[in-house]
């Protein structure tokens, strides 16, 4: 069955081709090696170059299809060891606004912000200004990621004027370090590039920086930020 991991006879393992990756897309293995281990195996894909968007003409093809390579590696691992944990991806819908808000406001002290975020994101999903992907296993959402499409305005480096802001990258604790976040973000970047988006940015935790570097992101320090702090209304 397409998308399932099954132990294969030894004579067939050598013949597994990357051309059949569509049959195993969305497959992950519970005991798959951590991304750093897999990256060492695919070290040709590391440190290819920098930039705040997917790479140059010489390596953009690799970066655009890196998530397919990750998924194919997951399937090969499954076939080698006969393990089975299946997850699939699906696009976010306006009816998923509450789930998106839960990922955006995942901390318990942010729970009060979820209703407002859901109200904000719902029409944007419907209008195509927020693109989201979920990882789903047995009907349960186990991870998600999104991109806000911002009308940034043309610049010398980005004459098209659209900017993709990667947000809400989230994976449930039990499914972390299995390539899910990378596959979701890479899939979203590919969707955005097909729409003509050529520049992306994001906020990264120290733990997530290596993952984003493998997708072509690099630190960008020239910018500054100003935030207006609004005082809470006085009581009484």
Secondary structure as GFF3:
##gff-version 3
##sequence-region A 1 236
A	DSSP	alpha_helix	10	13	.	.	.	ID=ss1
A	DSSP	three_ten_helix	18	23	.	.	.	ID=ss2
A	DSSP	beta_strand	27	28	.	.	.	ID=ss3
A	DSSP	alpha_helix	35	41	.	.	.	ID=ss4
A	DSSP	three_ten_helix	43	45	.	.	.	ID=ss5
A	DSSP	alpha_helix	60	64	.	.	.	ID=ss6
A	DSSP	alpha_helix	66	81	.	.	.	ID=ss7
A	DSSP	beta_strand	85	86	.	.	.	ID=ss8
A	DSSP	beta_strand	88	91	.	.	.	ID=ss9
A	DSSP	three_ten_helix	94	96	.	.	.	ID=ss10
A	DSSP	alpha_helix	97	104	.	.	.	ID=ss11
A	DSSP	three_ten_helix	108	113	.	.	.	ID=ss12
A	DSSP	alpha_helix	114	127	.	.	.	ID=ss13
A	DSSP	beta_strand	130	137	.	.	.	ID=ss14
A	DSSP	beta_strand	140	151	.	.	.	ID=ss15
A	DSSP	beta_strand	162	171	.	.	.	ID=ss16
A	DSSP	three_ten_helix	173	175	.	.	.	ID=ss17
A	DSSP	alpha_helix	180	194	.	.	.	ID=ss18
A	DSSP	beta_strand	200	202	.	.	.	ID=ss19
A	DSSP	three_ten_helix	206	208	.	.	.	ID=ss20
A	DSSP	alpha_helix	209	214	.	.	.	ID=ss21
###
